[in-house]
Amino acid sequence: MTAAPVASAPPDLTAALPSGLPAVEREPVLPGGFVAGGLSAGIKASGRPDLAIFAVDTGRPAAVAAVFTRNRMAAAPVHLSQQHLLATEPAGRGRRGWARAVISTSGSANAATGPAGEADQAEIAAALAAALGIEPHQTLTLSTGVIGARLPVARVTDGLARLVPALGDRPEALLAAANALRTTDSTAKVATTTVELPAADGSLVTVRVSGVAKGVGMIHPGMATMLAVLMTDANADPAMLEALLRPAAARTWNQLTVDGDTSTNDTVFLLASGAAGAATVQPGSPAAALLGDAVTAVARDLARQQAADGEGAGTLITCQVSGAVDDPEARAVARAVVASSLVKAAAHGGDPNWGRIAGAAGNATLPAAPLLENGGLAPTEAAARAGQPVALDPDLLRIAIAGFPVFDGREGGPLPFDRSAARAAMDASELLIRLDLGLGPGTGEAFGCDLTEAYVRENAEYTT
């Protein structure tokens, strides 16, 4: 598509774009109406924690929305969760419904395990339901780890018998669950924020949104992310949650990449207990906008934590793009830059090689139609634009690395800059790459990490 340049003052590329989202704390705080816990059930040979439960303790199911991997080798826990959501809300097409508990097992992905693996997952869900006194279809399942390995069902069920009585609502309970999600993650990933939403009488009620996530390798999601559980004590039905989660995922987890490989198990659940006492969130309302921002803020922070903890990584790469034709095109450029192996290697070496960034931006294409729909495009427009090249004019493109303007197409291209100072600025925990396309109002960002020798070593020996 073509677009005329925007006649306005060019944005400052030496600073990050404002997020406009509520502040997030990296603290393990459960919203009202939830309990959690985690322990070692013996799934991992290492003995590290590998079994987690998130449950609703209000005596009624929580509303749920979900996003799942689009990988055609989707694992048994993905299939079973979709079936259970479909059973609780047939109109939701397996993407929303009602649930009272989520169980996660770490150490075996239970992917490519055939009918036996599907039966294993169903047996674990039934055991969880029996332990909690609920129906099997009110459970949701997550698994992560080695593909092709079956779950040790007896160990999981024995672990359930120990874990269910110990579930709690204290911070240490949520942190234990977050730790039990991990595989190659070096740290647990938690985030929380609050917003004020109206009660039925018009007074304001504090509502919390919290989340945990795992995944630092095999990361290039086509939906949301590896594994994540978001919880809120807001009052919203499944359709409302789906309307909030899908665009949040499009702007955050779909913009996360570590190594360019999608997973068989990627899943995000958003559950709402209603325990805060706020009025039901209605579509298009100010409350929906506030809650959506809170969900996006937590998702964004978790995605950033995942990128920073990428396998072997030493640097979080954030690419922010302005001046695109629209937001989907800005996001496509940002993701193309952080996904580039050449850019990732340059970040690791502290090389301010803007040519690699320009080349990656010039290769950017829009994603598949479902992902464009999640990001806000109408179905017909999404179908027409899917896979199309992003609009980019080299004569308008501007690039900055770590606060140093390095390229400006309006001034003939390459700019003089202090390479030694730029290299020194790149030697930081986070590297900001800024681009402005000069074509429109679109903005977007993506998160990745540098490519290191440690990544190769870790994945060369992953199953041995």
C-alpha positions in Angstrom: 0.0 0.0 0.0 1.2 3.6 -0.6 1.1 6.5 1.8 2.1 10.1 1.8 4.7 11.3 4.3 3.4 12.9 7.4 3.9 16.6 7.6 4.9 17.0 11.3 8.0 17.4 13.4 9.9 14.2 13.4 10.0 12.3 16.7 13.0 12.2 19.0 14.8 8.9 18.4 17.2 9.3 21.4 14.4 8.3 23.9 12.0 5.5 24.2 8.3 5.8 23.2 6.0 6.3 26.2 3.9 3.1 27.0 0.9 4.9 28.3 0.2 1.9 30.5 -0.2 1.6 34.3 3.0 1.0 36.4 3.8 -2.7 37.1 5.5 -4.2 40.1 7.5 -7.4 39.8 5.9 -8.9 42.9 4.0 -12.2 43.3 0.6 -10.9 44.5 -2.5 -13.0 43.9 -5.8 -11.1 43.1 -8.7 -11.8 45.3 -10.5 -15.2 44.7 -7.4 -17.2 43.7 -5.0 -19.6 45.4 -1.9 -21.2 44.0 1.1 -23.4 44.8 3.9 -25.4 43.4 6.3 -28.2 44.4 8.5 -30.9 43.0 6.6 -34.0 41.9 9.6 -35.8 40.4 8.8 -35.1 36.7 12.3 -33.5 36.3 15.3 -35.7 37.0 16.9 -32.6 38.6 14.3 -32.6 41.4 13.5 -29.0 40.8 9.9 -27.7 41.2 7.7 -29.0 38.3 4.1 -29.0 39.4 1.9 -25.9 39.8 -1.7 -25.2 40.4 -3.8 -22.0 40.1 -7.3 -22.4 41.5 -10.4 -20.3 42.2 -11.6 -20.3 45.8 -14.8 -18.4 45.4 -17.0 -21.5 45.1 -17.8 -20.7 41.5 -16.0 -20.9 38.2 -13.9 -18.0 36.9 -14.4 -16.5 33.4 -11.5 -17.5 31.1 -10.1 -16.4 27.8 -7.2 -18.1 26.2 -4.8 -17.9 23.3 -3.0 -20.9 22.0 -0.1 -21.9 19.7 -0.9 -22.0 16.0 1.8 -24.7 15.6 0.2 -27.8 13.8 2.1 -30.0 16.2 0.1 -28.6 19.2 0.5 -30.6 22.4 -2.0 -32.7 24.4 -2.5 -30.0 27.0 -3.5 -27.5 24.3 -6.0 -29.9 22.9 -7.6 -30.8 26.3 -7.8 -27.1 27.4 -9.6 -26.2 24.1 -12.0 -29.1 24.6 -12.8 -28.1 28.2 -13.4 -24.4 27.2 -15.6 -25.6 24.4 -17.6 -27.7 26.8 -18.2 -24.8 29.2 -19.0 -22.2 26.5 -19.7 -23.8 23.0 -20.0 -20.4 21.4 -16.4 -19.6 22.4 -14.9 -22.0 19.9 -12.4 -23.3 22.5 -11.0 -19.8 23.1 -13.1 -18.8 26.1 -15.3 -20.3 28.8 -15.3 -21.1 32.5 -12.8 -22.9 34.8 -12.0 -23.4 38.4 -8.4 -24.6 38.2 -5.2 -24.6 36.0 -2.6 -27.3 36.4 0.9 -27.0 34.9 3.6 -29.7 34.6 7.2 -28.9 33.7 9.7 -31.3 32.3 7.7 -33.0 29.7 5.8 -31.1 26.9 3.5 -34.0 26.3 3.7 -33.1 22.6 4.0 -35.7 19.8 3.0 -38.4 22.2 -0.1 -39.6 20.3 -3.3 -41.0 21.8 -1.4 -42.2 24.9 -0.3 -38.7 25.7 -3.8 -37.4 25.2 -5.0 -40.0 27.7 -2.3 -39.1 30.2 -3.3 -35.4 30.1 -7.0 -36.3 30.6 -6.1 -38.6 33.5 -4.2 -35.7 35.2 -7.1 -33.3 34.7 -9.5 -35.9 36.2 -7.1 -36.3 39.2 -7.0 -32.6 39.7 -10.8 -32.3 39.5 -11.2 -35.1 42.1 -8.7 -33.5 44.5 -10.5 -30.2 44.3 -14.1 -31.6 44.2 -14.9 -30.1 40.8 -15.8 -31.4 37.4 -13.0 -32.4 35.0 -14.2 -30.0 32.3 -13.7 -27.1 34.8 -9.9 -27.7 34.6 -7.3 -26.3 32.2 -3.9 -27.8 31.5 -0.4 -26.6 30.7 2.8 -28.7 30.1 6.3 -27.7 29.1 9.6 -29.5 28.5 11.0 -32.1 26.2 8.9 -32.9 23.1 8.1 -36.6 22.7 8.4 -37.5 26.4 5.3 -38.8 28.1 4.2 -37.5 31.5 4.8 -39.7 34.6 1.2 -39.7 35.6 1.6 -41.5 38.9 4.2 -39.0 40.0 1.9 -36.1 39.0 -1.1 -37.5 40.8 1.0 -38.2 44.0 2.2 -34.6 43.8 -1.4 -33.4 43.5 -2.3 -35.1 46.7 0.5 -33.1 48.5 -0.1 -29.8 46.7 -3.8 -29.3 46.8 -4.0 -29.1 50.6 -1.1 -26.6 50.6 -2.6 -24.1 48.2 -2.7 -20.6 49.5 -3.2 -16.9 48.7 0.1 -15.6 50.1 2.9 -14.2 47.8 5.1 -17.2 48.5 2.3 -19.5 47.1 2.2 -17.6 43.8 6.0 -17.5 43.7 6.2 -21.3 44.2 3.8 -21.8 41.3 5.9 -19.4 39.1 9.0 -21.4 39.9 7.3 -24.7 39.1 6.5 -23.4 35.6 10.2 -23.0 34.7 12.3 -25.1 32.5 15.4 -23.3 31.2 14.3 -20.0 32.8 17.0 -18.7 35.2 14.4 -16.7 37.2 10.7 -16.8 38.0 8.6 -14.2 36.1 5.9 -12.3 38.0 4.1 -9.0 37.5 1.2 -7.2 39.0 -0.7 -3.9 38.8 -4.0 -2.3 40.0 -6.7 -0.1 38.6 -9.7 1.6 40.0 -13.0 0.3 38.5 -16.6 1.3 39.4 -18.8 -0.8 41.7 -22.5 -1.1 41.1 -23.2 1.9 43.3 -20.7 4.1 41.4 -18.0 4.0 44.0 -14.5 3.0 43.0 -13.1 -0.5 43.7 -9.4 -1.5 43.5 -9.0 -4.3 41.0 -5.7 -6.2 40.6 -4.3 -8.0 37.6 -1.3 -10.3 38.2 0.5 -12.8 36.0 3.3 -15.4 35.9 5.0 -16.7 32.8 7.8 -19.0 31.7 9.7 -19.5 28.4 13.2 -18.3 27.4 13.8 -20.6 24.4 11.9 -21.9 21.4 10.3 -18.4 21.5 8.8 -16.8 18.4 5.1 -17.1 19.2 2.3 -16.9 16.6 -0.4 -16.2 19.2 0.8 -15.1 22.6 3.7 -16.8 24.4 5.1 -20.0 25.9 3.1 -20.4 29.1 1.4 -17.7 31.1 -1.4 -17.4 33.6 -3.0 -14.0 34.1 -5.5 -13.5 36.9 -7.8 -10.6 37.9 -10.4 -10.1 40.6 -12.4 -7.9 38.1 -15.9 -9.0 37.1 -16.0 -9.8 33.4 -17.6 -12.5 31.3 -15.5 -14.7 29.0 -16.3 -12.7 25.8 -15.1 -9.5 27.5 -11.9 -11.2 28.6 -11.3 -12.5 25.1 -11.8 -9.0 23.7 -9.1 -7.7 26.1 -6.6 -10.6 25.9 -6.3 -11.0 22.2 -5.1 -7.4 21.4 -2.9 -7.4 24.5 -1.2 -10.5 23.2 -0.8 -9.0 19.8 1.0 -6.0 21.2 3.2 -7.8 23.7 3.8 -11.6 23.5 3.4 -11.7 19.7 6.2 -9.1 19.6 8.5 -11.4 21.6 11.2 -13.5 19.9 14.3 -15.2 21.2 15.3 -17.7 18.5 12.7 -17.7 15.8 11.2 -21.1 16.7 7.5 -21.4 17.7 6.5 -23.9 20.4 4.0 -26.8 20.4 2.7 -25.7 23.8 2.3 -21.9 23.8 -0.7 -21.0 25.9 -1.9 -17.9 27.8 -4.9 -18.0 30.2 -6.7 -14.9 31.6 -9.0 -15.7 34.4 -11.4 -13.3 36.2 -12.8 -14.2 39.7 -15.0 -11.2 40.2 -13.9 -11.2 43.9 -13.1 -7.5 44.1 -16.7 -6.5 44.0 -16.6 -4.2 41.0 -19.4 -4.0 38.5 -19.4 -6.2 35.5 -17.1 -4.7 32.8 -19.1 -3.8 29.7 -17.7 -3.7 26.1 -16.7 -0.3 25.0 -16.9 1.2 28.5 -14.2 3.2 30.3 -13.8 0.3 32.7 -13.0 -2.0 29.8 -10.3 0.4 28.6 -8.8 0.6 32.0 -8.8 -3.2 32.6 -7.4 -3.7 29.1 -4.5 -1.4 29.8 -3.8 -3.3 33.0 -3.8 -6.7 31.2 -1.5 -5.3 28.5 0.8 -3.8 31.1 1.2 -7.1 32.9 1.6 -9.0 29.6 4.2 -6.4 28.4 6.3 -6.7 31.5 6.3 -10.5 31.5 7.3 -10.5 27.8 10.2 -8.2 28.6 11.3 -10.4 31.4 11.2 -13.4 29.1 13.3 -11.6 26.5 15.8 -10.5 29.0 16.2 -14.0 30.3 16.5 -15.6 26.8 18.7 -18.6 26.7 22.3 -17.5 26.9 21.2 -13.8 26.6 23.1 -10.9 28.1 21.1 -8.1 26.6 17.4 -7.3 26.3 16.8 -5.8 22.8 13.8 -3.4 22.6 13.0 -2.1 19.1 10.5 0.7 19.0 9.0 2.0 15.6 7.1 5.2 14.9 6.0 6.8 11.7 4.6 3.6 10.1 1.4 3.6 8.0 -0.4 2.0 11.0 0.3 0.1 14.2 0.3 -3.4 12.6 3.1 -2.3 10.1 5.1 -0.7 13.0 4.9 -3.9 14.9 5.9 -6.0 11.9 9.1 -3.8 11.4 9.9 -4.0 15.1 9.6 -7.8 15.2 11.7 -8.2 12.0 14.5 -6.2 13.6 14.6 -8.1 16.9 14.2 -11.4 15.1 17.2 -10.8 12.9 20.2 -13.1 13.7 22.5 -10.5 12.3 21.1 -7.8 14.6 21.1 -10.1 17.6 24.8 -11.0 16.9 25.7 -7.3 16.5 24.0 -6.6 19.8 26.1 -9.3 21.5 29.3 -7.9 20.1 28.4 -4.3 20.8 28.6 -3.4 17.1 26.5 -0.4 16.1 25.9 -1.8 12.6 22.9 0.1 11.5 23.0 -1.6 8.1 21.7 -4.8 9.6 18.8 -3.0 11.2 17.9 -1.3 7.9 18.1 -4.6 6.1 15.8 -6.3 8.6 13.3 -3.4 8.4 13.3 -3.6 4.6 12.4 -7.3 4.8 9.4 -6.9 7.1 6.1 -8.4 6.1 2.8 -8.4 7.9 1.8 -11.5 9.8 -1.0 -14.0 9.1 -4.6 -12.8 9.0 -5.6 -14.1 12.5 -2.8 -12.2 14.1 -3.8 -9.0 12.3 -7.4 -9.5 13.5 -6.2 -9.9 17.0 -4.3 -6.6 16.6 -7.4 -4.8 15.6 -7.9 -5.1 11.8 -11.3 -6.1 10.4 -11.3 -9.6 8.9 -11.6 -8.5 5.3 -8.7 -6.1 5.7 -6.6 -8.6 7.6 -7.1 -11.2 4.9 -6.1 -8.7 2.2 -3.0 -7.5 3.9 -1.7 -10.7 5.4 1.9 -11.5 4.3 2.2 -8.2 2.4 5.5 -6.2 2.6 5.5 -3.3 5.0 5.6 0.2 3.4 9.1 1.7 3.8 10.7 4.6 2.0 14.6 4.7 2.4 14.5 8.4 1.8 12.4 8.9 5.0 13.8 6.2 7.2 15.6 7.2 10.4 17.5 4.9 12.8 19.0 5.4 16.2 21.0 2.8 18.3 21.3 3.2 22.0 20.4 6.9 21.8 22.8 7.6 18.9 21.2 8.7 15.6 23.0 6.7 12.9 20.9 7.0 9.7 18.6 9.6 8.3 17.3 9.1 4.8 16.2 12.7 4.6 19.8 13.8 5.0 21.3 11.4 2.5 21.5 8.3 4.7 24.4 7.5 7.0 25.1 10.0 9.8 28.5 10.7 11.5 28.5 9.4 15.1 31.0 8.4 17.8 31.3 4.7 17.3 33.3 4.2 20.4 30.7 6.0 22.5 27.9 4.0 20.8 29.7 0.7 21.5 30.0 1.7 25.2 26.3 2.6 25.3 25.4 -0.8 23.8 27.2 -2.5 26.7 24.1 -2.4 28.9 21.4 -4.7 30.2 19.0 -3.2 27.6 19.6 -2.0 24.1 17.1 0.4 22.6 16.8 0.5 18.8 14.6 3.3 17.5 13.2 3.6 13.9 10.9 6.2 12.4 9.5 5.5 9.0 8.1 8.9 8.3 4.9 7.6 6.7 2.1 7.8 9.2 0.9 7.6 12.8 1.7 3.9 13.4 3.7 2.8 16.4 4.8 -0.5 17.8 7.6 -2.3 19.7 9.1 -5.8 20.0 11.4 -7.5 22.4 14.3 -9.9 21.9 17.8 -10.6 23.1 21.3 -11.0 21.8 22.6 -14.2 20.3 25.4 -15.7 22.2 27.7 -18.7 22.3 25.9 -19.8 25.5 22.6 -20.2 23.5 24.3 -22.6 21.1 25.8 -24.6 23.9 22.6 -24.9 25.9 20.5 -26.0 22.9 23.2 -28.4 21.6 22.8 -30.4 24.7 19.2 -29.8 25.6 18.1 -33.5 25.8 21.4 -34.9 26.9 
